[in-house]
Amino acid sequence: MNQTEGKVVLEQRLVTLQVEHRDLDQVINRLALEPVQDELQLRRLKKRKLQLKDNIILLQQQLTPDIPA
């Protein structure tokens, strides 16, 4: 795999994570509005959302070229 192909793979993975993050955000907001909430499920979803955000940031950093000082 050359550098261009690797970048495409990272960009595809980034988009996939961003979509999952956005979907989780919608699910969390919808569950938070329900009168009876499953706190454990909400905590797990929020934790997964944070993990996704961390992975998104890492991928973005890998895709951003280093700027010389």
PDB file of N, CA, C and O in Angstrom, chain B, residues numbered from 101:
ATOM      1  N   MET B 101       0.853  -1.172   0.000  1.00  0.00           N
ATOM      2  CA  MET B 101       0.000   0.000   0.000  1.00  0.00           C
ATOM      3  C   MET B 101       0.901   1.238   0.000  1.00  0.00           C
ATOM      4  O   MET B 101       1.801   1.373   0.829  1.00  0.00           O
ATOM      5  N   ASN B 102       0.637   2.128  -0.942  1.00  0.00           N
ATOM      6  CA  ASN B 102       1.451   3.337  -0.984  1.00  0.00           C
ATOM      7  C   ASN B 102       0.845   4.417  -0.095  1.00  0.00           C
ATOM      8  O   ASN B 102      -0.207   4.217   0.512  1.00  0.00           O
ATOM      9  N   GLN B 103       1.509   5.545  -0.026  1.00  0.00           N
ATOM     10  CA  GLN B 103       1.105   6.619   0.887  1.00  0.00           C
ATOM     11  C   GLN B 103      -0.290   7.160   0.554  1.00  0.00           C
ATOM     12  O   GLN B 103      -1.069   7.461   1.458  1.00  0.00           O
ATOM     13  N   THR B 104      -0.607   7.283  -0.743  1.00  0.00           N
ATOM     14  CA  THR B 104      -1.916   7.798  -1.149  1.00  0.00           C
ATOM     15  C   THR B 104      -3.028   6.849  -0.737  1.00  0.00           C
ATOM     16  O   THR B 104      -4.064   7.281  -0.233  1.00  0.00           O
ATOM     17  N   GLU B 105      -2.812   5.550  -0.951  1.00  0.00           N
ATOM     18  CA  GLU B 105      -3.813   4.559  -0.554  1.00  0.00           C
ATOM     19  C   GLU B 105      -4.012   4.560   0.961  1.00  0.00           C
ATOM     20  O   GLU B 105      -5.137   4.439   1.447  1.00  0.00           O
ATOM     21  N   GLY B 106      -2.923   4.697   1.693  1.00  0.00           N
ATOM     22  CA  GLY B 106      -3.012   4.754   3.159  1.00  0.00           C
ATOM     23  C   GLY B 106      -3.810   5.950   3.623  1.00  0.00           C
ATOM     24  O   GLY B 106      -4.586   5.858   4.575  1.00  0.00           O
ATOM     25  N   LYS B 107      -3.619   7.082   2.946  1.00  0.00           N
ATOM     26  CA  LYS B 107      -4.357   8.286   3.302  1.00  0.00           C
ATOM     27  C   LYS B 107      -5.849   8.109   3.024  1.00  0.00           C
ATOM     28  O   LYS B 107      -6.687   8.550   3.811  1.00  0.00           O
ATOM     29  N   VAL B 108      -6.175   7.469   1.914  1.00  0.00           N
ATOM     30  CA  VAL B 108      -7.577   7.227   1.563  1.00  0.00           C
ATOM     31  C   VAL B 108      -8.235   6.326   2.612  1.00  0.00           C
ATOM     32  O   VAL B 108      -9.369   6.566   3.028  1.00  0.00           O
ATOM     33  N   VAL B 109      -7.515   5.296   3.030  1.00  0.00           N
ATOM     34  CA  VAL B 109      -8.038   4.383   4.050  1.00  0.00           C
ATOM     35  C   VAL B 109      -8.291   5.146   5.349  1.00  0.00           C
ATOM     36  O   VAL B 109      -9.334   4.962   5.977  1.00  0.00           O
ATOM     37  N   LEU B 110      -7.352   5.997   5.758  1.00  0.00           N
ATOM     38  CA  LEU B 110      -7.527   6.784   6.980  1.00  0.00           C
ATOM     39  C   LEU B 110      -8.715   7.739   6.852  1.00  0.00           C
ATOM     40  O   LEU B 110      -9.484   7.906   7.799  1.00  0.00           O
ATOM     41  N   GLU B 111      -8.863   8.361   5.690  1.00  0.00           N
ATOM     42  CA  GLU B 111      -9.985   9.291   5.480  1.00  0.00           C
ATOM     43  C   GLU B 111     -11.320   8.561   5.532  1.00  0.00           C
ATOM     44  O   GLU B 111     -12.290   9.080   6.084  1.00  0.00           O
ATOM     45  N   GLN B 112     -11.377   7.352   4.958  1.00  0.00           N
ATOM     46  CA  GLN B 112     -12.606   6.562   5.005  1.00  0.00           C
ATOM     47  C   GLN B 112     -12.941   6.167   6.447  1.00  0.00           C
ATOM     48  O   GLN B 112     -14.094   6.231   6.873  1.00  0.00           O
ATOM     49  N   ARG B 113     -11.924   5.765   7.172  1.00  0.00           N
ATOM     50  CA  ARG B 113     -12.124   5.386   8.581  1.00  0.00           C
ATOM     51  C   ARG B 113     -12.588   6.599   9.386  1.00  0.00           C
ATOM     52  O   ARG B 113     -13.452   6.478  10.255  1.00  0.00           O
ATOM     53  N   LEU B 114     -12.017   7.761   9.099  1.00  0.00           N
ATOM     54  CA  LEU B 114     -12.397   8.992   9.775  1.00  0.00           C
ATOM     55  C   LEU B 114     -13.871   9.307   9.538  1.00  0.00           C
ATOM     56  O   LEU B 114     -14.594   9.647  10.474  1.00  0.00           O
ATOM     57  N   VAL B 115     -14.307   9.196   8.310  1.00  0.00           N
ATOM     58  CA  VAL B 115     -15.717   9.476   7.984  1.00  0.00           C
ATOM     59  C   VAL B 115     -16.627   8.487   8.702  1.00  0.00           C
ATOM     60  O   VAL B 115     -17.668   8.871   9.233  1.00  0.00           O
ATOM     61  N   THR B 116     -16.240   7.221   8.720  1.00  0.00           N
ATOM     62  CA  THR B 116     -17.034   6.197   9.400  1.00  0.00           C
ATOM     63  C   THR B 116     -17.170   6.515  10.891  1.00  0.00           C
ATOM     64  O   THR B 116     -18.261   6.417  11.452  1.00  0.00           O
ATOM     65  N   LEU B 117     -16.070   6.892  11.525  1.00  0.00           N
ATOM     66  CA  LEU B 117     -16.105   7.231  12.949  1.00  0.00           C
ATOM     67  C   LEU B 117     -16.943   8.483  13.202  1.00  0.00           C
ATOM     68  O   LEU B 117     -17.672   8.552  14.192  1.00  0.00           O
ATOM     69  N   GLN B 118     -16.842   9.463  12.320  1.00  0.00           N
ATOM     70  CA  GLN B 118     -17.614  10.691  12.485  1.00  0.00           C
ATOM     71  C   GLN B 118     -19.117  10.416  12.371  1.00  0.00           C
ATOM     72  O   GLN B 118     -19.913  10.991  13.114  1.00  0.00           O
ATOM     73  N   VAL B 119     -19.500   9.543  11.446  1.00  0.00           N
ATOM     74  CA  VAL B 119     -20.916   9.189  11.295  1.00  0.00           C
ATOM     75  C   VAL B 119     -21.403   8.455  12.541  1.00  0.00           C
ATOM     76  O   VAL B 119     -22.484   8.745  13.055  1.00  0.00           O
ATOM     77  N   GLU B 120     -20.606   7.509  13.023  1.00  0.00           N
ATOM     78  CA  GLU B 120     -20.985   6.771  14.231  1.00  0.00           C
ATOM     79  C   GLU B 120     -21.092   7.718  15.432  1.00  0.00           C
ATOM     80  O   GLU B 120     -22.002   7.585  16.251  1.00  0.00           O
ATOM     81  N   HIS B 121     -20.164   8.668  15.532  1.00  0.00           N
ATOM     82  CA  HIS B 121     -20.179   9.642  16.626  1.00  0.00           C
ATOM     83  C   HIS B 121     -21.459  10.484  16.571  1.00  0.00           C
ATOM     84  O   HIS B 121     -22.110  10.703  17.592  1.00  0.00           O
ATOM     85  N   ARG B 122     -21.808  10.948  15.382  1.00  0.00           N
ATOM     86  CA  ARG B 122     -23.014  11.766  15.210  1.00  0.00           C
ATOM     87  C   ARG B 122     -24.278  10.957  15.542  1.00  0.00           C
ATOM     88  O   ARG B 122     -25.193  11.456  16.197  1.00  0.00           O
ATOM     89  N   ASP B 123     -24.309   9.700  15.078  1.00  0.00           N
ATOM     90  CA  ASP B 123     -25.456   8.830  15.364  1.00  0.00           C
ATOM     91  C   ASP B 123     -25.601   8.582  16.863  1.00  0.00           C
ATOM     92  O   ASP B 123     -26.705   8.619  17.406  1.00  0.00           O
ATOM     93  N   LEU B 124     -24.469   8.329  17.524  1.00  0.00           N
ATOM     94  CA  LEU B 124     -24.507   8.113  18.980  1.00  0.00           C
ATOM     95  C   LEU B 124     -25.009   9.352  19.703  1.00  0.00           C
ATOM     96  O   LEU B 124     -25.762   9.249  20.672  1.00  0.00           O
ATOM     97  N   ASP B 125     -24.599  10.508  19.238  1.00  0.00           N
ATOM     98  CA  ASP B 125     -25.040  11.760  19.833  1.00  0.00           C
ATOM     99  C   ASP B 125     -26.566  11.877  19.755  1.00  0.00           C
ATOM    100  O   ASP B 125     -27.214  12.287  20.719  1.00  0.00           O
ATOM    101  N   GLN B 126     -27.125  11.518  18.618  1.00  0.00           N
ATOM    102  CA  GLN B 126     -28.575  11.568  18.451  1.00  0.00           C
ATOM    103  C   GLN B 126     -29.282  10.570  19.362  1.00  0.00           C
ATOM    104  O   GLN B 126     -30.314  10.887  19.954  1.00  0.00           O
ATOM    105  N   VAL B 127     -28.733   9.378  19.474  1.00  0.00           N
ATOM    106  CA  VAL B 127     -29.322   8.352  20.341  1.00  0.00           C
ATOM    107  C   VAL B 127     -29.269   8.801  21.792  1.00  0.00           C
ATOM    108  O   VAL B 127     -30.249   8.661  22.524  1.00  0.00           O
ATOM    109  N   ILE B 128     -28.133   9.338  22.209  1.00  0.00           N
ATOM    110  CA  ILE B 128     -27.986   9.807  23.596  1.00  0.00           C
ATOM    111  C   ILE B 128     -28.989  10.920  23.891  1.00  0.00           C
ATOM    112  O   ILE B 128     -29.636  10.913  24.939  1.00  0.00           O
ATOM    113  N   ASN B 129     -29.117  11.863  22.980  1.00  0.00           N
ATOM    114  CA  ASN B 129     -30.070  12.953  23.190  1.00  0.00           C
ATOM    115  C   ASN B 129     -31.500  12.441  23.269  1.00  0.00           C
ATOM    116  O   ASN B 129     -32.288  12.910  24.090  1.00  0.00           O
ATOM    117  N   ARG B 130     -31.833  11.487  22.424  1.00  0.00           N
ATOM    118  CA  ARG B 130     -33.188  10.928  22.437  1.00  0.00           C
ATOM    119  C   ARG B 130     -33.447  10.171  23.739  1.00  0.00           C
ATOM    120  O   ARG B 130     -34.520  10.303  24.329  1.00  0.00           O
ATOM    121  N   LEU B 131     -32.478   9.385  24.188  1.00  0.00           N
ATOM    122  CA  LEU B 131     -32.644   8.635  25.434  1.00  0.00           C
ATOM    123  C   LEU B 131     -32.722   9.568  26.646  1.00  0.00           C
ATOM    124  O   LEU B 131     -33.444   9.288  27.603  1.00  0.00           O
ATOM    125  N   ALA B 132     -31.987  10.661  26.602  1.00  0.00           N
ATOM    126  CA  ALA B 132     -31.983  11.603  27.725  1.00  0.00           C
ATOM    127  C   ALA B 132     -33.345  12.272  27.894  1.00  0.00           C
ATOM    128  O   ALA B 132     -33.680  12.719  28.991  1.00  0.00           O
ATOM    129  N   LEU B 133     -34.126  12.344  26.831  1.00  0.00           N
ATOM    130  CA  LEU B 133     -35.448  12.978  26.897  1.00  0.00           C
ATOM    131  C   LEU B 133     -36.529  12.052  27.434  1.00  0.00           C
ATOM    132  O   LEU B 133     -37.606  12.514  27.812  1.00  0.00           O
ATOM    133  N   GLU B 134     -36.259  10.765  27.473  1.00  0.00           N
ATOM    134  CA  GLU B 134     -37.253   9.817  27.961  1.00  0.00           C
ATOM    135  C   GLU B 134     -37.446   9.974  29.460  1.00  0.00           C
ATOM    136  O   GLU B 134     -36.490  10.210  30.199  1.00  0.00           O
ATOM    137  N   PRO B 135     -38.709   9.842  29.909  1.00  0.00           N
ATOM    138  CA  PRO B 135     -38.987  10.019  31.346  1.00  0.00           C
ATOM    139  C   PRO B 135     -38.276   8.986  32.218  1.00  0.00           C
ATOM    140  O   PRO B 135     -37.799   9.317  33.303  1.00  0.00           O
ATOM    141  N   VAL B 136     -38.202   7.745  31.753  1.00  0.00           N
ATOM    142  CA  VAL B 136     -37.492   6.706  32.490  1.00  0.00           C
ATOM    143  C   VAL B 136     -36.240   6.382  31.695  1.00  0.00           C
ATOM    144  O   VAL B 136     -36.307   5.876  30.574  1.00  0.00           O
ATOM    145  N   GLN B 137     -35.086   6.685  32.302  1.00  0.00           N
ATOM    146  CA  GLN B 137     -33.819   6.522  31.590  1.00  0.00           C
ATOM    147  C   GLN B 137     -33.053   5.328  32.129  1.00  0.00           C
ATOM    148  O   GLN B 137     -33.082   5.038  33.325  1.00  0.00           O
ATOM    149  N   ASP B 138     -32.387   4.662  31.252  1.00  0.00           N
ATOM    150  CA  ASP B 138     -31.478   3.589  31.628  1.00  0.00           C
ATOM    151  C   ASP B 138     -30.097   4.225  31.795  1.00  0.00           C
ATOM    152  O   ASP B 138     -29.359   4.396  30.825  1.00  0.00           O
ATOM    153  N   GLU B 139     -29.763   4.569  33.023  1.00  0.00           N
ATOM    154  CA  GLU B 139     -28.518   5.294  33.300  1.00  0.00           C
ATOM    155  C   GLU B 139     -27.281   4.511  32.865  1.00  0.00           C
ATOM    156  O   GLU B 139     -26.318   5.092  32.364  1.00  0.00           O
ATOM    157  N   LEU B 140     -27.308   3.211  33.055  1.00  0.00           N
ATOM    158  CA  LEU B 140     -26.158   2.393  32.671  1.00  0.00           C
ATOM    159  C   LEU B 140     -25.961   2.444  31.158  1.00  0.00           C
ATOM    160  O   LEU B 140     -24.838   2.595  30.676  1.00  0.00           O
ATOM    161  N   GLN B 141     -27.042   2.317  30.425  1.00  0.00           N
ATOM    162  CA  GLN B 141     -26.939   2.379  28.966  1.00  0.00           C
ATOM    163  C   GLN B 141     -26.454   3.756  28.514  1.00  0.00           C
ATOM    164  O   GLN B 141     -25.624   3.853  27.610  1.00  0.00           O
ATOM    165  N   LEU B 142     -26.962   4.813  29.132  1.00  0.00           N
ATOM    166  CA  LEU B 142     -26.521   6.166  28.789  1.00  0.00           C
ATOM    167  C   LEU B 142     -25.030   6.343  29.055  1.00  0.00           C
ATOM    168  O   LEU B 142     -24.316   6.926  28.238  1.00  0.00           O
ATOM    169  N   ARG B 143     -24.564   5.845  30.186  1.00  0.00           N
ATOM    170  CA  ARG B 143     -23.133   5.952  30.509  1.00  0.00           C
ATOM    171  C   ARG B 143     -22.271   5.202  29.504  1.00  0.00           C
ATOM    172  O   ARG B 143     -21.217   5.684  29.090  1.00  0.00           O
ATOM    173  N   ARG B 144     -22.728   4.020  29.119  1.00  0.00           N
ATOM    174  CA  ARG B 144     -21.967   3.232  28.137  1.00  0.00           C
ATOM    175  C   ARG B 144     -21.922   3.938  26.785  1.00  0.00           C
ATOM    176  O   ARG B 144     -20.880   3.973  26.130  1.00  0.00           O
ATOM    177  N   LEU B 145     -23.050   4.497  26.375  1.00  0.00           N
ATOM    178  CA  LEU B 145     -23.092   5.213  25.100  1.00  0.00           C
ATOM    179  C   LEU B 145     -22.196   6.450  25.133  1.00  0.00           C
ATOM    180  O   LEU B 145     -21.497   6.740  24.162  1.00  0.00           O
ATOM    181  N   LYS B 146     -22.218   7.169  26.236  1.00  0.00           N
ATOM    182  CA  LYS B 146     -21.373   8.360  26.364  1.00  0.00           C
ATOM    183  C   LYS B 146     -19.897   7.978  26.363  1.00  0.00           C
ATOM    184  O   LYS B 146     -19.070   8.677  25.777  1.00  0.00           O
ATOM    185  N   LYS B 147     -19.569   6.865  27.022  1.00  0.00           N
ATOM    186  CA  LYS B 147     -18.183   6.406  27.039  1.00  0.00           C
ATOM    187  C   LYS B 147     -17.737   6.020  25.629  1.00  0.00           C
ATOM    188  O   LYS B 147     -16.624   6.348  25.217  1.00  0.00           O
ATOM    189  N   ARG B 148     -18.595   5.330  24.896  1.00  0.00           N
ATOM    190  CA  ARG B 148     -18.277   4.955  23.510  1.00  0.00           C
ATOM    191  C   ARG B 148     -18.100   6.207  22.652  1.00  0.00           C
ATOM    192  O   ARG B 148     -17.212   6.267  21.802  1.00  0.00           O
ATOM    193  N   LYS B 149     -18.956   7.205  22.886  1.00  0.00           N
ATOM    194  CA  LYS B 149     -18.862   8.455  22.126  1.00  0.00           C
ATOM    195  C   LYS B 149     -17.519   9.142  22.386  1.00  0.00           C
ATOM    196  O   LYS B 149     -16.903   9.663  21.456  1.00  0.00           O
ATOM    197  N   LEU B 150     -17.066   9.149  23.626  1.00  0.00           N
ATOM    198  CA  LEU B 150     -15.761   9.737  23.955  1.00  0.00           C
ATOM    199  C   LEU B 150     -14.617   8.961  23.305  1.00  0.00           C
ATOM    200  O   LEU B 150     -13.643   9.555  22.841  1.00  0.00           O
ATOM    201  N   GLN B 151     -14.737   7.635  23.274  1.00  0.00           N
ATOM    202  CA  GLN B 151     -13.713   6.818  22.620  1.00  0.00           C
ATOM    203  C   GLN B 151     -13.658   7.144  21.124  1.00  0.00           C
ATOM    204  O   GLN B 151     -12.580   7.261  20.540  1.00  0.00           O
ATOM    205  N   LEU B 152     -14.819   7.287  20.529  1.00  0.00           N
ATOM    206  CA  LEU B 152     -14.866   7.638  19.109  1.00  0.00           C
ATOM    207  C   LEU B 152     -14.217   8.994  18.874  1.00  0.00           C
ATOM    208  O   LEU B 152     -13.464   9.167  17.916  1.00  0.00           O
ATOM    209  N   LYS B 153     -14.506   9.955  19.746  1.00  0.00           N
ATOM    210  CA  LYS B 153     -13.934  11.293  19.598  1.00  0.00           C
ATOM    211  C   LYS B 153     -12.407  11.230  19.687  1.00  0.00           C
ATOM    212  O   LYS B 153     -11.709  11.882  18.910  1.00  0.00           O
ATOM    213  N   ASP B 154     -11.901  10.457  20.620  1.00  0.00           N
ATOM    214  CA  ASP B 154     -10.440  10.299  20.746  1.00  0.00           C
ATOM    215  C   ASP B 154      -9.845   9.697  19.476  1.00  0.00           C
ATOM    216  O   ASP B 154      -8.799  10.142  19.003  1.00  0.00           O
ATOM    217  N   ASN B 155     -10.517   8.680  18.924  1.00  0.00           N
ATOM    218  CA  ASN B 155     -10.032   8.052  17.694  1.00  0.00           C
ATOM    219  C   ASN B 155     -10.101   9.020  16.522  1.00  0.00           C
ATOM    220  O   ASN B 155      -9.216   9.025  15.665  1.00  0.00           O
ATOM    221  N   ILE B 156     -11.141   9.836  16.480  1.00  0.00           N
ATOM    222  CA  ILE B 156     -11.290  10.834  15.413  1.00  0.00           C
ATOM    223  C   ILE B 156     -10.130  11.828  15.475  1.00  0.00           C
ATOM    224  O   ILE B 156      -9.539  12.166  14.450  1.00  0.00           O
ATOM    225  N   ILE B 157      -9.815  12.283  16.659  1.00  0.00           N
ATOM    226  CA  ILE B 157      -8.718  13.243  16.834  1.00  0.00           C
ATOM    227  C   ILE B 157      -7.393  12.631  16.402  1.00  0.00           C
ATOM    228  O   ILE B 157      -6.597  13.284  15.727  1.00  0.00           O
ATOM    229  N   LEU B 158      -7.151  11.374  16.788  1.00  0.00           N
ATOM    230  CA  LEU B 158      -5.908  10.699  16.387  1.00  0.00           C
ATOM    231  C   LEU B 158      -5.794  10.587  14.869  1.00  0.00           C
ATOM    232  O   LEU B 158      -4.730  10.835  14.302  1.00  0.00           O
ATOM    233  N   LEU B 159      -6.885  10.217  14.218  1.00  0.00           N
ATOM    234  CA  LEU B 159      -6.859  10.101  12.758  1.00  0.00           C
ATOM    235  C   LEU B 159      -6.645  11.457  12.101  1.00  0.00           C
ATOM    236  O   LEU B 159      -5.907  11.567  11.122  1.00  0.00           O
ATOM    237  N   GLN B 160      -7.284  12.483  12.635  1.00  0.00           N
ATOM    238  CA  GLN B 160      -7.106  13.823  12.084  1.00  0.00           C
ATOM    239  C   GLN B 160      -5.651  14.266  12.214  1.00  0.00           C
ATOM    240  O   GLN B 160      -5.108  14.904  11.313  1.00  0.00           O
ATOM    241  N   GLN B 161      -5.028  13.927  13.331  1.00  0.00           N
ATOM    242  CA  GLN B 161      -3.625  14.277  13.525  1.00  0.00           C
ATOM    243  C   GLN B 161      -2.727  13.518  12.549  1.00  0.00           C
ATOM    244  O   GLN B 161      -1.729  14.058  12.074  1.00  0.00           O
ATOM    245  N   GLN B 162      -3.078  12.275  12.253  1.00  0.00           N
ATOM    246  CA  GLN B 162      -2.290  11.487  11.301  1.00  0.00           C
ATOM    247  C   GLN B 162      -2.433  12.036   9.889  1.00  0.00           C
ATOM    248  O   GLN B 162      -1.501  11.953   9.089  1.00  0.00           O
ATOM    249  N   LEU B 163      -3.594  12.594   9.583  1.00  0.00           N
ATOM    250  CA  LEU B 163      -3.835  13.116   8.241  1.00  0.00           C
ATOM    251  C   LEU B 163      -3.282  14.523   8.038  1.00  0.00           C
ATOM    252  O   LEU B 163      -3.075  14.960   6.906  1.00  0.00           O
ATOM    253  N   THR B 164      -3.044  15.229   9.147  1.00  0.00           N
ATOM    254  CA  THR B 164      -2.520  16.587   9.052  1.00  0.00           C
ATOM    255  C   THR B 164      -0.996  16.519   8.961  1.00  0.00           C
ATOM    256  O   THR B 164      -0.341  15.951   9.835  1.00  0.00           O
ATOM    257  N   PRO B 165      -0.439  17.099   7.902  1.00  0.00           N
ATOM    258  CA  PRO B 165       1.023  17.046   7.777  1.00  0.00           C
ATOM    259  C   PRO B 165       1.704  17.846   8.884  1.00  0.00           C
ATOM    260  O   PRO B 165       1.187  18.860   9.354  1.00  0.00           O
ATOM    261  N   ASP B 166       2.858  17.369   9.280  1.00  0.00           N
ATOM    262  CA  ASP B 166       3.652  18.078  10.286  1.00  0.00           C
ATOM    263  C   ASP B 166       4.137  19.409   9.698  1.00  0.00           C
ATOM    264  O   ASP B 166       4.599  19.475   8.559  1.00  0.00           O
ATOM    265  N   ILE B 167       4.020  20.450  10.500  1.00  0.00           N
ATOM    266  CA  ILE B 167       4.491  21.759  10.085  1.00  0.00           C
ATOM    267  C   ILE B 167       5.836  21.995  10.780  1.00  0.00           C
ATOM    268  O   ILE B 167       5.909  21.965  12.008  1.00  0.00           O
ATOM    269  N   PRO B 168       6.897  22.230  10.005  1.00  0.00           N
ATOM    270  CA  PRO B 168       8.203  22.454  10.628  1.00  0.00           C
ATOM    271  C   PRO B 168       8.199  23.714  11.497  1.00  0.00           C
ATOM    272  O   PRO B 168       7.546  24.705  11.171  1.00  0.00           O
ATOM    273  N   ALA B 169       8.913  23.661  12.568  1.00  0.00           N
ATOM    274  CA  ALA B 169       8.961  24.787  13.491  1.00  0.00           C
ATOM    275  C   ALA B 169       9.748  25.936  12.937  1.00  0.00           C
ATOM    276  O   ALA B 169       9.884  26.966  13.597  1.00  0.00           O
TER     277      ALA B 169
END
